[in-house]
Amino acid sequence: MDIEEYLNKVNSNLQINFHKSIEKTDYFSRVHHIASMINEFSTHLSDQDEREMLNMVSSQLEHSSINLAFGMYRQAFAALRLSFELALGTVYFSVNKLEHAEWKNGTKSGDIVWSKLIDPDNGVLSSRMATAFFKKLSPKMKDYRFKAKEVYRQLSEYVHGNSETWTAENFTINYEKSSFEKYFILLEEVSEVILFALCCRYLKSLPEHELDTIDFIHSELSFVGPIREEFGGPKDI
């Protein structure tokens, strides 16, 4: 088989995967909706660098779904993990401007380090963060830190190539129902943690009249009492 024939065969498999995948249009609409929510949230931030980082998050989410549609599952999980890191990194850098500047300049000391992001004492899901920006969320931080660590661990299994992520289908480009469905399970976990972290850091600083334009937060996190109340919802449901 010459290279042109080989590449045409690969393309044929990709197209077959694509057409099977997009039969689930509601699934892909969900990815686009989450990316759009994050992008809309970014427009309410005063810091341009933070807005740009959240735009990267939205872009990576879209890229991950494109990889998914073509059956490139490992790449889809990797892009989803990157979007997760960038989103929590945005919150981290918003209170660590020196490290943000170093990250922008490409210096090693400015790398996004996962252990810093979820540090129980100083990370973006720490009680310290909640106390500073949204005190009523303090009791929720431990649970969300655990959720973040668990979903990141599962995404990392695909990035690092853990043995359990390899099946006979992984060696060729084929549609995999189990990988396809797992992506959307992890997507929901990722989006919940991202939106929660953004609310903790920024929601209290937004003018009241702007809350109407991000009412989607209320819809997504209505089960979190302090966030529901912030949007004028009842204390108990």
VENKA-V41920 format. One line per field, one symbol per residue. phi: phi as a letter, one per 20 degrees, with the letter a starting at -180 (. if undefined). psi: psi as a letter, one per 40 degrees, with the letter a starting at -180 (. if undefined). burial: 1 if it has 16 or more other C-alpha atoms within 10 Angstrom, else 0. A space follows every 10 residues. Layout:
phi: ???
psi: ???
burial: ???
//
This chain:
phi: .fffffffff fffffffgff fffeffffff gfffffffff gffeeeefff ffffffggff ffffffgfge neffffffff fffffffffg ffffdcffff ffffemeffd ffdgfffdgf ecffdeffff gfcagfegfe ffffffffff ffffffgffe mggfedcgff ececfcgffg ffgfffgfff fffffffffg fdgfeeggfe fffcfgfgff cffegffgff eneffcc
psi: hidddddddd dddddddddd dedgdddddd dddddddddd ddeeidhddd dddddddddd ddddddddde egdddddddd dddddddddd ddddegdddd ddddeeidee ihhddddfhd deaefidddd dddgdeedee dddddddddd ddddddddde fideehidde eigihhdddd dddddddddd dddddddddd ddddehidee ddefeddddd fdehdddddd eeiidi.
burial: 0000000000 0011011101 1000001100 1101111111 1101100011 1111111111 1111111111 1111111111 1111111111 1111000011 0010000001 0100001101 0011111111 0011001101 1001101100 1100111110 0000000001 0011110011 0011011011 1111111111 1110000000 1001011100 1100111100 1000000
//
